[in-house]
Amino acid sequence: MAPLTPRALLLLLVTSWLLAAPARAGTVVLISPDAGSEPSWVGKKLDLSPYLGNLGTPGDFKVFSFKDGERRVTVLDVTPWKKGWREVVESTITGADEANGTAFFEDFMIPGRQLLSGSELYDDGLRLYAKKPAKGLKLLVDPRKPQRLKQKTLLFLGDAKIGTARRQAVWTIVGVDDVSTPSGSYPNALRAVSVSGLHLRAPPEDVVYTWNVVSWYAKNVGLVRTEVDVEVTVNGIPQLPDSWDEELLSGRIGGLDFP
């Protein structure tokens, strides 16, 4: 079997840093920087925890549309970690042909300060192993400024190390919108754009992803919609580009089902 199967490559895209799981509740007031007047957050720190924090209750889940199928994200475990929490999440895709499968990944949160990302495991044995959590998005920020992220991991297939992986991203808040999905309506959802790269070195394969993502996050709910455009090269040869949208269909947060 080749070190990196096409399905594993697509799953890697789906479970990227910025497609977050259920979020911790909180209170934030946002005014769109697209408005004609100067936004109220200018010169102030904004706490993004209620929008981006991946903390949930074990058993909480979200179901998103994904191509012709669905992606279900379930919180498996939440444990104390330093001044915050560690969360283990399962992401399962069904009804989407070559993308069907399950992945597990870990996130870390220090409320009001930092999101961090850890290791990832895929059901075909592919694993991105992080020796320690990588700093992700800062949660108390000047929202006008882009955030830059990076992470290095080891790449395993089963118990065998086959290479390395490197991620980089730039994530920027660009406004707020009223968003409606099959799960409900979300006024003043935070809109963010990101440009990301993922470089996998697993001889004889060298794979580079470049993707552009627009994401909307609702207060106390987290991710509710995302638009993804992807380009991939394998050993320097461009592959067919891919794109998809995801919308929140239903879920459970804090033990309460919705819609």
Stockholm file with secondary structure:
# STOCKHOLM 1.0

chainA/1-259         MAPLTPRALLLLLVTSWLLAAPARAGTVVLISPDAGSEPSWVGKKLDLSPYLGNLGTPGDFKVFSFKDGERRVTVLDVTPWKKGWREVVESTITGADEANGTAFFEDFMIPGRQLLSGSELYDDGLRLYAKKPAKGLKLLVDPRKPQRLKQKTLLFLGDAKIGTARRQAVWTIVGVDDVSTPSGSYPNALRAVSVSGLHLRAPPEDVVYTWNVVSWYAKNVGLVRTEVDVEVTVNGIPQLPDSWDEELLSGRIGGLDFP
#=GR chainA/1-259 SS CCSSCHHHHHHHHHTCTTSCCCCCCCCCCCCCTTSSSCCTTTTSCEECHHHHCCCCCTTCEEEEEETTEEEEEEEEEEEEETTEEEEEEEEEEESSGGGCEEEEEEEEEETTTEEEEEEEEETTSEEEECSSCEEEEESEECTTSCEEEEEEEEEEETTEEEEEEEEEEEEEEEEEEEEEETTEEEEEEEEEEEEEEEEEEETTEEEEEEEEEEEEEETTTEEEEEEEEEEEEETTEECCCEEEEEEEEEEEETTEEEC
#=GC SS_cons         CCSSCHHHHHHHHHTCTTSCCCCCCCCCCCCCTTSSSCCTTTTSCEECHHHHCCCCCTTCEEEEEETTEEEEEEEEEEEEETTEEEEEEEEEEESSGGGCEEEEEEEEEETTTEEEEEEEEETTSEEEECSSCEEEEESEECTTSCEEEEEEEEEEETTEEEEEEEEEEEEEEEEEEEEEETTEEEEEEEEEEEEEEEEEEETTEEEEEEEEEEEEEETTTEEEEEEEEEEEEETTEECCCEEEEEEEEEEEETTEEEC
//
